[in-house]
Amino acid sequence: MSDLLQRASAVLSPVIGHYTSLEVKSGSGCYLYGLDDTAYLDLAAGIAVTATGHCHPKVVEAIQAQAATLIHACIGIVYYEPPIRLAEKLGELLGADLTSVFFCQSGTEAIEASMKLAKYVTKKSKLLVFSGGFHGRTLGALSLTTSKEKYRENYEPLIPGIKVLPYPNLYRHSSADSATAERQYIADLEAYFSTLDDDIAAVVIEPMLGEGGYVSAPAAFLQKLESLCRQKNILVILDEIQTGFGRTGHWFMFQEAGLKPDIIALAKGIASGMPLGACVARKALMEQWTTGSHGGTYGSNPVTCAAALASIDVVGDCLPGISELGEYALTFLKAALKDHPYVGDIRGKGLMIGIELVSDRITKEPHTALLKTVLSEALARQVIVISCGVFDNVIRIMPPLIITKPELTDGLTVITEVLNAHC
């Protein structure tokens, strides 16, 4: 065991899971650098967090400038510029009347705030979520999370009143025809909503499952869900913690489907790695959340908000090319892996791409053993890529949004070559 790993094992809690045992000392752009200066192409981006790459000069400059001026004063005591300017910017980017912001430190906290806001203003107690969703690991957010059973072990009973509906996973539907599967999911949704009682505060959904396997909900399904919620006076909470800030080729994925959510939870790519999350809602809702009903010491931190403002500027420059890069990646992968016996599905939007591995393409039995091998062998070739999926059988590709086509090609080449060595 190396000195760094030995020291870590002596003082850091073993509760944190690790995808690799790689030791790094620095990062720049799309690369992390090991202790021996070996460069690793990072297609994990800190789990879709370092949207602008590692240590982007504009983000570093913004952090340094703000840290030299004001690091913390607490938004509950005084007012200062960065969070106000960031909230204004988020309102511009989100549209759909999402103009009132509560800042926090993480995606989990953004979900917690969203849950509390919905319950508080509706005076209702129940929530609807979808299978395979990951919404965080604090006790409230964990009550909504079903992407892996392990996350819930030994913590139950969790918050009561949570109903889990099937996520529209077209690949794993019993019908081989995606159009038929989509219609069936929508019909089942309508049937379920016809039976609902009056105590549902909100529905919480990821427009694309993150931890659950990079599965996109069809736009028609999301539109029908929103329509049914309007009919039943149920709030719509979108979890765009992983899909937001350009990851899928739009500023936010809900915009592609033309949705108008009541509340949206944001984090990850918002500030290039600085700890920041946001619960954003319609102003009419936020105004019903009376002063003191929620709060936090570190939310609206000036340094993290400055980092977010710089990150948004950088991502804005990249945004026009993200969908094109995503289409290129999907085309590349499908051509290179079209006859692979263990590749069941290749899917994604923008730079959020999943490759689902199965031991049999007919039965779709998950191939978790192969996935572990692929990740290990890719790392040996200096490419960092990690997994997801309810069966832990999906390779997820989520590079920094600043990645160039040659860099992306290098990474995809390694992944496909490793996979094709195991046919």
C-alpha positions as CSV (number, residue, x, y, z in Angstrom):
1,M,0.0,0.0,0.0
2,S,1.3,3.4,-0.9
3,D,2.0,6.1,1.7
4,L,-1.0,8.2,0.6
5,L,-3.4,5.2,0.7
6,Q,-2.1,4.1,4.0
7,R,-2.5,7.5,5.5
8,A,-6.0,7.7,4.1
9,S,-7.0,4.4,5.5
10,A,-5.8,5.5,8.9
11,V,-7.9,8.6,9.1
12,L,-10.7,8.7,6.5
13,S,-14.0,6.9,7.1
14,P,-14.3,3.7,5.2
15,V,-17.9,4.5,4.5
16,I,-16.9,6.3,1.3
17,G,-16.8,4.0,-1.7
18,H,-14.0,4.3,-4.3
19,Y,-14.1,3.6,-8.0
20,T,-10.3,3.5,-8.2
21,S,-7.3,3.7,-5.9
22,L,-5.6,6.2,-8.3
23,E,-3.6,8.8,-6.5
24,V,-3.4,12.3,-8.1
25,K,-1.7,15.6,-7.2
26,S,-3.2,18.0,-9.7
27,G,-5.6,18.5,-12.6
28,S,-5.8,20.7,-15.7
29,G,-8.4,20.8,-18.4
30,C,-9.7,17.3,-19.1
31,Y,-6.7,15.6,-17.3
32,L,-5.8,14.5,-13.8
33,Y,-2.1,14.0,-13.1
34,G,-0.8,11.1,-10.9
35,L,2.0,11.4,-8.4
36,D,4.5,10.4,-11.1
37,D,3.0,13.0,-13.5
38,T,1.2,10.5,-15.7
39,A,-1.8,12.2,-17.4
40,Y,-5.2,10.5,-17.1
41,L,-8.0,11.6,-19.4
42,D,-10.9,12.2,-17.0
43,L,-14.2,11.1,-18.5
44,A,-15.8,11.1,-15.0
45,A,-15.4,14.8,-14.3
46,G,-15.8,14.3,-10.5
47,I,-19.2,12.7,-11.3
48,A,-20.3,15.3,-13.7
49,V,-19.1,18.2,-11.5
50,T,-16.1,19.7,-13.2
51,A,-18.1,20.9,-16.2
52,T,-15.4,23.4,-17.1
53,G,-12.6,20.9,-16.6
54,H,-10.0,21.0,-13.8
55,C,-8.8,24.4,-12.6
56,H,-10.2,26.4,-15.5
57,P,-8.3,29.7,-15.5
58,K,-11.4,31.8,-15.5
59,V,-12.9,29.9,-12.6
60,V,-9.7,30.0,-10.7
61,E,-9.4,33.7,-11.2
62,A,-12.9,34.3,-10.0
63,I,-12.3,32.2,-6.9
64,Q,-9.1,34.0,-6.1
65,A,-10.5,37.4,-6.6
66,Q,-13.5,36.7,-4.4
67,A,-11.5,35.0,-1.7
68,A,-9.3,38.1,-1.5
69,T,-12.4,40.3,-0.9
70,L,-15.0,38.3,1.1
71,I,-15.0,34.6,2.0
72,H,-17.9,34.3,4.3
73,A,-20.3,36.7,6.2
74,C,-23.5,34.6,6.1
75,I,-26.4,35.6,3.9
76,G,-28.6,35.5,7.1
77,I,-26.7,38.4,8.5
78,V,-25.7,40.7,5.6
79,Y,-26.3,41.1,1.9
80,Y,-23.5,40.9,-0.7
81,E,-23.2,40.8,-4.5
82,P,-22.3,37.2,-5.7
83,P,-25.4,35.2,-4.7
84,I,-27.8,38.0,-5.8
85,R,-26.1,38.2,-9.2
86,L,-26.0,34.4,-9.5
87,A,-29.7,34.1,-8.6
88,E,-30.5,36.7,-11.3
89,K,-28.4,34.8,-13.8
90,L,-30.2,31.5,-13.0
91,G,-33.5,33.1,-13.5
92,E,-32.4,34.2,-17.0
93,L,-31.2,30.7,-17.9
94,L,-34.1,28.8,-16.5
95,G,-37.0,30.9,-17.6
96,A,-40.4,29.2,-16.9
97,D,-41.0,31.7,-14.1
98,L,-38.2,30.0,-12.0
99,T,-36.9,33.1,-10.4
100,S,-36.6,32.6,-6.7
101,V,-33.5,30.8,-5.3
102,F,-32.5,29.1,-2.1
103,F,-28.7,28.3,-2.2
104,C,-27.2,25.5,-0.3
105,Q,-24.0,23.3,-0.5
106,S,-25.0,20.1,-2.4
107,G,-27.5,18.4,-4.5
108,T,-28.8,16.4,-1.6
109,E,-29.5,19.7,0.3
110,A,-31.2,21.1,-2.8
111,I,-33.5,18.1,-2.8
112,E,-34.2,18.4,0.9
113,A,-35.1,22.1,0.4
114,S,-37.4,21.2,-2.5
115,M,-39.2,18.5,-0.4
116,K,-39.7,20.9,2.5
117,L,-40.9,23.7,0.3
118,A,-43.4,21.5,-1.5
119,K,-44.8,20.1,1.8
120,Y,-44.8,23.5,3.5
121,V,-46.8,25.3,0.8
122,T,-49.2,22.5,-0.1
123,K,-49.9,21.4,3.5
124,K,-49.7,17.8,2.0
125,S,-47.5,15.0,3.2
126,K,-47.0,12.5,0.4
127,L,-44.5,12.5,-2.5
128,L,-44.3,10.5,-5.8
129,V,-40.9,9.4,-7.1
130,F,-39.7,7.0,-9.8
131,S,-37.7,3.7,-9.7
132,G,-34.0,4.0,-10.2
133,G,-33.9,7.6,-9.1
134,F,-31.0,9.0,-7.1
135,H,-31.7,12.1,-5.1
136,G,-29.2,12.0,-2.3
137,R,-28.2,10.3,0.9
138,T,-29.4,12.4,3.8
139,L,-32.4,10.8,5.4
140,G,-35.0,12.9,3.6
141,A,-33.4,12.6,0.2
142,L,-32.6,9.0,0.8
143,S,-36.3,8.3,1.2
144,L,-36.7,9.2,-2.4
145,T,-33.7,7.3,-3.7
146,T,-34.1,3.8,-5.2
147,S,-31.2,3.5,-7.5
148,K,-29.5,1.0,-5.2
149,E,-31.0,-0.9,-2.3
150,K,-27.6,-0.8,-0.5
151,Y,-28.1,3.0,0.1
152,R,-31.1,2.3,2.2
153,E,-29.9,-0.7,4.3
154,N,-30.1,-0.3,8.0
155,Y,-31.6,3.2,7.8
156,E,-35.3,2.3,7.6
157,P,-37.9,3.3,8.5
158,L,-37.4,6.3,6.3
159,I,-39.8,9.2,5.7
160,P,-43.3,7.8,5.2
161,G,-45.7,8.6,2.4
162,I,-43.3,8.0,-0.5
163,K,-44.8,6.1,-3.5
164,V,-42.4,4.7,-6.2
165,L,-43.7,4.5,-9.8
166,P,-41.9,2.8,-12.7
167,Y,-39.4,4.9,-14.5
168,P,-40.0,4.8,-18.3
169,N,-37.0,2.6,-19.3
170,L,-37.7,1.8,-22.9
171,Y,-34.7,-0.6,-23.1
172,R,-35.9,-2.8,-20.3
173,H,-39.7,-2.8,-21.1
174,S,-41.2,-6.1,-22.1
175,S,-42.0,-4.7,-25.5
176,A,-39.1,-4.7,-28.0
177,D,-40.8,-1.8,-29.8
178,S,-39.9,1.5,-28.2
179,A,-43.0,3.3,-29.4
180,T,-45.2,0.6,-27.9
181,A,-43.3,0.7,-24.7
182,E,-43.6,4.5,-24.4
183,R,-47.4,4.4,-25.0
184,Q,-47.7,1.7,-22.3
185,Y,-45.7,3.7,-19.8
186,I,-47.9,6.7,-20.4
187,A,-51.1,4.7,-20.2
188,D,-50.0,3.1,-16.9
189,L,-49.2,6.6,-15.6
190,E,-52.7,7.9,-16.5
191,A,-54.2,4.8,-14.8
192,Y,-52.3,5.4,-11.7
193,F,-53.1,9.1,-11.5
194,S,-56.8,8.3,-11.8
195,T,-56.6,6.5,-8.4
196,L,-54.6,9.1,-6.5
197,D,-55.9,10.6,-3.2
198,D,-55.7,14.3,-2.4
199,D,-52.6,14.2,-0.1
200,I,-49.8,14.3,-2.8
201,A,-47.6,17.3,-2.4
202,A,-45.3,16.8,-5.3
203,V,-43.7,14.4,-7.8
204,V,-39.9,14.3,-8.0
205,I,-38.2,13.0,-11.2
206,E,-34.9,13.1,-13.0
207,P,-35.5,13.8,-16.7
208,M,-32.6,11.4,-17.2
209,L,-31.6,8.9,-14.5
210,G,-28.1,9.6,-13.3
211,E,-26.9,7.0,-10.9
212,G,-29.8,4.8,-12.1
213,G,-28.2,4.2,-15.5
214,Y,-28.3,7.2,-17.8
215,V,-31.9,6.4,-19.0
216,S,-33.8,9.3,-20.5
217,A,-37.5,9.7,-19.9
218,P,-39.3,10.3,-23.2
219,A,-40.5,13.9,-23.7
220,A,-44.1,12.8,-24.2
221,F,-44.0,11.0,-20.8
222,L,-42.6,14.0,-19.0
223,Q,-45.2,16.2,-20.7
224,K,-48.0,13.9,-19.7
225,L,-46.7,13.7,-16.1
226,E,-46.7,17.5,-15.9
227,S,-50.2,17.7,-17.3
228,L,-51.6,15.1,-14.9
229,C,-49.9,16.9,-12.0
230,R,-51.6,20.2,-13.0
231,Q,-55.0,18.4,-13.1
232,K,-54.4,17.0,-9.6
233,N,-52.9,20.2,-8.1
234,I,-49.5,18.4,-7.5
235,L,-46.3,20.2,-7.7
236,V,-43.6,19.1,-10.2
237,I,-40.0,18.9,-8.8
238,L,-37.3,18.2,-11.4
239,D,-34.0,16.9,-10.2
240,E,-31.5,18.3,-12.7
241,I,-28.5,18.0,-10.4
242,Q,-26.7,15.9,-13.0
243,T,-28.4,16.9,-16.2
244,G,-28.2,20.7,-15.6
245,F,-25.8,23.3,-16.8
246,G,-25.3,22.1,-20.4
247,R,-24.6,18.5,-19.7
248,T,-27.3,17.2,-22.1
249,G,-26.8,19.9,-24.7
250,H,-29.3,22.4,-23.3
251,W,-28.8,24.6,-20.3
252,F,-31.4,22.3,-18.6
253,M,-32.9,19.2,-19.9
254,F,-36.5,20.2,-19.1
255,Q,-36.2,23.0,-21.7
256,E,-35.9,20.4,-24.5
257,A,-39.3,19.0,-23.6
258,G,-40.9,22.4,-23.1
259,L,-41.8,21.7,-19.4
260,K,-42.7,24.3,-16.8
261,P,-41.7,22.8,-13.4
262,D,-42.7,24.3,-10.1
263,I,-39.3,23.6,-8.5
264,I,-35.9,22.5,-9.8
265,A,-33.0,21.1,-7.8
266,L,-29.5,22.0,-9.1
267,A,-25.9,21.3,-8.1
268,K,-22.9,19.3,-9.6
269,G,-21.8,21.3,-12.7
270,I,-23.0,24.6,-11.2
271,A,-19.7,25.8,-9.8
272,S,-16.9,23.6,-11.3
273,G,-16.3,21.7,-8.1
274,M,-17.0,24.3,-5.4
275,P,-19.7,23.0,-3.0
276,L,-22.9,24.7,-4.2
277,G,-26.5,23.6,-4.7
278,A,-29.7,25.5,-5.4
279,C,-33.4,25.0,-5.0
280,V,-35.1,27.3,-7.5
281,A,-38.9,27.7,-7.6
282,R,-41.6,29.9,-8.9
283,K,-41.7,33.1,-6.9
284,A,-45.3,32.6,-5.9
285,L,-44.3,29.4,-4.2
286,M,-41.2,30.7,-2.5
287,E,-43.2,33.7,-1.1
288,Q,-45.3,31.2,0.9
289,W,-42.2,29.7,2.6
290,T,-42.2,32.0,5.6
291,T,-39.0,33.4,7.0
292,G,-37.2,30.9,9.3
293,S,-39.0,27.8,7.9
294,H,-35.7,26.7,6.4
295,G,-32.1,28.0,6.4
296,G,-28.4,27.3,6.5
297,T,-25.1,28.8,7.6
298,Y,-23.0,28.3,4.4
299,G,-25.6,28.8,1.7
300,S,-25.0,31.7,-0.7
301,N,-21.2,31.6,0.1
302,P,-19.6,34.4,-2.0
303,V,-16.7,32.3,-3.2
304,T,-18.8,29.4,-4.5
305,C,-21.2,31.8,-6.1
306,A,-18.4,33.6,-7.8
307,A,-17.1,30.3,-9.1
308,A,-20.6,29.5,-10.4
309,L,-20.9,32.8,-12.3
310,A,-17.5,32.1,-14.0
311,S,-18.5,28.5,-14.7
312,I,-21.7,29.6,-16.4
313,D,-19.7,31.9,-18.7
314,V,-17.4,29.1,-19.7
315,V,-20.2,26.6,-20.3
316,G,-22.0,29.2,-22.3
317,D,-19.1,29.3,-24.7
318,C,-19.2,25.5,-25.0
319,L,-22.9,25.0,-25.2
320,P,-23.4,25.3,-29.0
321,G,-21.1,22.3,-29.6
322,I,-22.2,19.9,-26.8
323,S,-25.0,18.3,-28.7
324,E,-22.8,17.8,-31.8
325,L,-20.1,16.2,-29.7
326,G,-22.7,14.0,-28.1
327,E,-24.0,12.8,-31.5
328,Y,-20.5,12.2,-32.6
329,A,-19.8,10.1,-29.5
330,L,-23.0,8.0,-29.9
331,T,-22.2,7.4,-33.6
332,F,-18.6,6.4,-32.8
333,L,-19.7,4.0,-30.1
334,K,-22.5,2.4,-32.1
335,A,-20.2,1.8,-35.1
336,A,-17.4,0.4,-33.0
337,L,-19.6,-1.8,-30.9
338,K,-22.4,-2.7,-33.2
339,D,-21.7,-6.4,-33.2
340,H,-20.5,-6.7,-29.6
341,P,-22.3,-9.6,-27.9
342,Y,-22.3,-8.0,-24.5
343,V,-23.3,-4.4,-25.4
344,G,-27.1,-4.2,-24.9
345,D,-27.7,-0.5,-25.3
346,I,-25.9,2.7,-26.1
347,R,-27.8,5.8,-25.2
348,G,-27.5,9.4,-23.9
349,K,-27.9,13.1,-24.7
350,G,-25.1,15.5,-25.1
351,L,-22.1,14.5,-23.0
352,M,-24.0,12.2,-20.7
353,I,-23.7,8.8,-22.4
354,G,-24.2,5.3,-21.1
355,I,-23.2,1.9,-22.4
356,E,-25.3,-0.9,-20.8
357,L,-23.5,-4.3,-20.6
358,V,-25.4,-7.6,-20.6
359,S,-24.3,-11.2,-20.6
360,D,-27.1,-12.0,-23.1
361,R,-28.6,-9.5,-25.5
362,I,-31.9,-11.4,-25.6
363,T,-32.4,-11.9,-21.8
364,K,-30.6,-8.6,-21.0
365,E,-29.0,-10.2,-18.0
366,P,-26.7,-7.6,-16.5
367,H,-22.9,-8.2,-17.0
368,T,-21.4,-6.6,-13.9
369,A,-18.2,-8.6,-14.1
370,L,-17.3,-7.3,-17.5
371,L,-18.0,-3.7,-16.4
372,K,-15.5,-4.0,-13.6
373,T,-12.9,-5.4,-16.0
374,V,-13.5,-2.6,-18.5
375,L,-13.1,0.2,-16.0
376,S,-9.9,-1.3,-14.6
377,E,-8.4,-1.9,-18.1
378,A,-9.3,1.6,-19.2
379,L,-7.6,3.1,-16.2
380,A,-4.5,1.1,-17.0
381,R,-4.6,2.9,-20.3
382,Q,-4.9,6.3,-18.6
383,V,-8.6,6.8,-19.1
384,I,-10.9,7.4,-16.1
385,V,-14.4,6.2,-16.5
386,I,-16.9,5.0,-13.9
387,S,-20.1,3.0,-13.7
388,C,-23.8,3.5,-12.9
389,G,-27.1,1.7,-13.2
390,V,-29.5,-0.1,-10.8
391,F,-27.6,-3.3,-11.7
392,D,-24.2,-1.6,-11.8
393,N,-23.7,-2.6,-15.4
394,V,-23.6,0.7,-17.2
395,I,-20.4,2.5,-18.3
396,R,-21.1,6.2,-17.9
397,I,-19.2,8.8,-20.0
398,M,-19.5,12.3,-18.7
399,P,-16.3,14.3,-19.6
400,P,-15.8,18.0,-18.9
401,L,-17.9,20.0,-21.3
402,I,-14.8,21.8,-22.6
403,I,-13.5,18.5,-24.0
404,T,-12.2,18.7,-27.6
405,K,-13.2,16.2,-30.3
406,P,-9.7,14.7,-30.5
407,E,-9.7,14.3,-26.7
408,L,-13.1,12.7,-26.8
409,T,-12.0,10.4,-29.6
410,D,-9.0,9.3,-27.6
411,G,-11.2,8.3,-24.7
412,L,-13.8,6.6,-26.8
413,T,-11.1,4.7,-28.7
414,V,-9.7,3.2,-25.4
415,I,-13.2,2.2,-24.2
416,T,-14.2,0.5,-27.4
417,E,-10.8,-1.2,-27.8
418,V,-11.0,-2.5,-24.2
419,L,-14.6,-3.7,-24.8
420,N,-13.8,-5.4,-28.1
421,A,-10.9,-7.3,-26.4
422,H,-13.7,-9.1,-24.5
423,C,-16.1,-10.5,-27.1
